[in-house]
Amino acid sequence: MKISRTEILALRRLLQAFVAQADDATASIMPAMSPKLPHDGKLVKAGTRVNVDGVVYKAAVDLWDTEANSPENAPTLWAKLAYRDGYRVIPDSISGN
């Protein structure tokens, strides 16, 4: 049975909609289904999840979608979603800075 490109794209849209509504643990195991930041200057609401190089990050605050506010350049504005066996992975050290 061969699946058409149209069917594959429809399945991807369905998975993206599912992940958008899923909990953080589920979203973290399907990073490719979370959107990437386009750096278009638009508002990113707190709680928005994005895919950065196969890792899901969640906006901690409302922010503008700029390169300066990306998870790589402004890590304090984002929380990395990492789960193992359904439990959140807590880093060995947490900085208050």
C-alpha positions, 0 to 999 in steps of 0.5 A, a space after each residue: 500500500 502506497 501512501 500519497 504525499 497529500 495523505 502524509 501531509 494530512 497526517 502531519 497536520 493531524 499530529 501537529 494538532 494533537 501535539 498542540 493540545 497534548 500535555 508537555 510530556 507528550 509534546 516533548 517526545 514528538 519535537 518535530 510536531 511542534 512549530 519552529 520560531 519564524 523570527 517574524 516579530 510577532 507576539 509569542 504567548 507564555 506557554 507556547 511550545 516550539 521545536 529548536 533542533 529537536 528539543 521542545 521549549 516552552 515560553 515562560 513569559 509573553 515575548 516577541 519572536 525575535 532572534 534575541 528572544 530565542 531559547 538559544 539567546 534568552 534561555 531565561 525566557 524559556 523552559 526546556 521540556 525534558 521528560 523520562 518515563 513520564 516524569 519531568 527531568 530536573 537539572 542537577 543545578 538550578 541557577 537563581 541568576 
